């Protein structure tokens, strides 16, 4: 049987986000509703992004998904939840008005191919970019125009924050059906042009305790987590919003570090305890505090998600000095010239007084590489058909 052209093919990209006020713990596992609100910074897609193509066709006999070139089990509950939710929204829209929706698109099966330009599950929030991209791409292929927070959230909670660029909050909401648990942009990517982000990749391996299992254990056993959600986060959300709006780096940096530390404290308060930070993570924490103490000012902040990699926030005028400090504390192995990826950073010598103030024995190879990036925009549609990851037959194109 000659296969027909797919009814619709769409390719989109979506960014990674890094939380500065962390989400940890669900109040509803199925709907993925959090026990506290969270705030994140969207990272630039020039350095980190997921690209996803979705195609629907009458010829497809089943839904199929490929991730980084390998076919995945489409029956995974999170994938199923996203697909069902998008089809429900498409049906709702069609019931209201079915103007330009292809007549049979809803009954068609979908093929999805997705690639990351960075290591998957290395603690670099690949699932957030992945599910945001899936939600955004499916929405375009099925002609859905409503808020996509719920679709992305059902894949991975933090993914709803990757639906927007700049500075994004995920309001926890109060309703049992989760309709008010939505992501919203607090400030666009152009708001704070001096802000820079350095990802210090400590380990590119898969993490020991996934966030779903880790959160469940924390919600069950950590009294500190409950205290945090009820009594600490609400004030922190208000304060970090002010810091972002006023571009108050000191305030932003201090709160970011404190919130990362409290999140990791709740992990340690979980029973049995969870530990995501490695000894290298701790050396980075010391390095940042000594760097700041030497300058008598909070010039750099760290934050860590469910893994040992550090994400550093600083301002443009401090990047070169801090990278020199990192190179001193963690001399690169044989990859000296590829140690720093992403945005250009002018090499700077490490001032002798700063070296003395750091007082750190170098740990060669402790940091594998650095990705230098900045705040970036939300998901994008790619118009060029060459960017489709699926060929006219609906199967992944061979990798170039
Ligand atoms: O969205 P999940 O289930 O991968 O959880 C993300 C949890 C943290 O990255 C640790 C914090 C956050 O808010 O992103």
Boltz pocket constraint, residues with backbone or C-beta under 6 A from the ligand:
constraints:
  - pocket:
      binder: B
      contacts: [[A, 17], [A, 18], [A, 19], [A, 21], [A, 22], [A, 23], [A, 24], [A, 38], [A, 127], [A, 128], [A, 156], [A, 157], [A, 158], [A, 159], [A, 211], [A, 212], [A, 304], [A, 305], [A, 306]]
      max_distance: 6.0
